[in-house]
Amino acid sequence: MSMTDPIADFLTRIRNGIMAAHETVEIPSSNLKKELARILREQGYIDGFETVEPDSGHAGERIVVKLKYTENRTSVISGIRRISRPGQRTYVDAKHVPKVLGGMGTAILSTSHGVMTGHDARKAGVGGEVVAEVW
């Protein structure tokens, strides 16, 4: 499978992991994906993640994401969606950072100041590429 959109793949693996009620999902690593995982952890959408070094069965470094569920085994993430795509990038300025579910969800932006939530981007007065939305 050619990876035209590794971020969409990252989100899909998380989505599939949730649907299959897995504890963890493994995803090929990149700096942007580590940043996405960091934000998901900080915002309480996942229980955590770790980076695993390459071994005989895998070429590159991988991220193991620990999915988070409520007491009654429903996922904390109810939706996760790619916004900007390789063929159709979505950029916003600081004034137009999207609010997800009226502020209940989280927009994730890649800005000149690094990867941050929409809330932090508004606070910092920076815009950027809207990578994904989680709720």
N, C-alpha and C positions, 0 to 999 in steps of 0.2 A: 504494500500500500504506500503510495507516494504521499509524503506529509506536506501537503500544500498549506495546511493551517494547523500547526502543532497546538495552538491554544484551543482551538475548537476540539481537537483530540483530547486535550487535558480535561476540558469541561465534560465531554462525552463520557470519558472513563469514570469520572466522578458520578455522573448521572446514572450510568449503567451499574456502578458499584452499589449505589443506593437502591436501585430497583431490584437488584439481586440480594439486597440486605447483607452485603459483605462488610467485614470489619475494616478492611484496608483495601486500597487500590494502589497499583504500581504504575508509575508514569515515567517515560523517559524524561530526564532532567534538562532544564535550561535555566538560565538566570531569571528570565521573565516568569517561568512557571514557579520557581522558588518564591519569587515575590508574590505571585498570586496566592500560593499556599500560605505564605506568611500572613497576608491580609485575611484570608479565610479563617485562619487560626485566631488572629487578633479580634476578628469580629464575631467569633464564637460559632462559626459554621462547621468547623471540623475540630476534632480533638487534638490534632497535631500532625506533624509530618517529620520525616527524617530523610536524609540523603544517603543512599546506599551506593557504595563503590562498585565499579564494574566487576563481574565475576565471569566464570567460564560460559555461563548460559546467556549473558547479556553483554552487548558491546559497550554501551556507555553508562554513565552514572544515572541512577534512577531516584525518583522521589517516591517514598511510600507515604501515602496520605491515610491517616486514621480517621475514618468517617465517624460522624457524631449522630447519635440517636437519642430520642427522649426515652423516658421510663417505659412507655408502651411501644417502643421499637419503631416509632416513626422518625424519619430523617429530619434533622434540624433544617436542612436545605429543602425547601419545597420547590424551588426552581432555580435554574442557573442557565444563563443565555449569553451567547457570543454576540457582541454588538458590532464592533469594527471587524471587517474581514479583509483578507489580503486584496481581494478585487474591489472592495468598497470600504475604504477607511472612513471612520467616523471621528471627526475632531470637534471639540467644543471649546469655547473660551470660558473663562472663569464664571461669567454671568449665566452661562447656559449649561452648566454641569447638571445632568439629569438627576431627578429625585426618583428613586425606585419605590413603588408602592407607597407614595406619599411620605417617604422617609423611613419606612419600615425595612426596606431592602437596602442593598448596598451597590453603588456603582463603583467599578474599579477602573481607574484611569492610569495610563502611562503618561507621565508629565516630564518636563525638563528637570523637575526636582525628584524624579524617581516614581515608582509605582505607589499609588495611594488611593484611598477611598474618595468618593465624590465629596463627602463631608469635609475631609481634610483639604481637598483641592479648593473647594469654595473658601475655606478658612484661610488658606495660603494665598488665595487670589490667583491661582494658576489654572489654566485649562490644559487640554491634552487629548490623547486618543482614548476613546471610551472602549476599553478592552472587553468588559463583560458586566453583566448585572446578576446579582444573587439575591434571593429572597426566601 
